[in-house]
Amino acid sequence: MIRPLLFGIAVLIAEATQVAAQGLPNFKVERGCREVSSGSNKLTTFEECMGDEKSARDSLAKTWETFAASDRRVCLNATTSDGTPSYVELLECLNMARGRTR
């Protein structure tokens, strides 16, 4: 009974350490920007979307280590789950997570 518990704790610690050690991920945001800038539900232009993504990435590059590793892990999973990762979504998720813990 103790061994499985210890193993589970070790896995959780390893995952948290891995996320903490990782730097800001490298997203390919072009696909998501193409999706939101085309079709009848066009939300923005491709160029504006790419600019927003670059701005969000620049902001995250400056603040990445200030976010809790657990929040980074949760937000990375949420942001990449649909196959269209977004720095804008990642930044919003992390800021919302930070607001909940304050």
Secondary structure as the mmCIF struct_conf table of DSSP 4:
data_model
#
loop_
_struct_conf.conf_type_id
_struct_conf.id
_struct_conf.beg_label_comp_id
_struct_conf.beg_label_asym_id
_struct_conf.beg_label_seq_id
_struct_conf.end_label_comp_id
_struct_conf.end_label_asym_id
_struct_conf.end_label_seq_id
HELX_RH_AL_P HELX_RH_AL_P1 ILE A 2 ALA A 21
BEND BEND1 GLN A 22 GLN A 22
BEND BEND2 LEU A 24 LEU A 24
HELX_RH_AL_P HELX_RH_AL_P2 GLU A 30 VAL A 36
TURN_TY1_P TURN_TY1_P1 SER A 37 SER A 37
BEND BEND3 SER A 38 GLY A 39
TURN_TY1_P TURN_TY1_P2 SER A 40 ASN A 41
BEND BEND4 THR A 44 THR A 44
HELX_RH_AL_P HELX_RH_AL_P3 PHE A 46 THR A 63
HELX_RH_3T_P HELX_RH_3T_P1 TRP A 64 THR A 66
BEND BEND5 PHE A 67 PHE A 67
HELX_RH_AL_P HELX_RH_AL_P4 ALA A 69 THR A 80
TURN_TY1_P TURN_TY1_P3 SER A 81 ASP A 82
BEND BEND6 GLY A 83 GLY A 83
HELX_RH_AL_P HELX_RH_AL_P5 TYR A 87 THR A 101
#
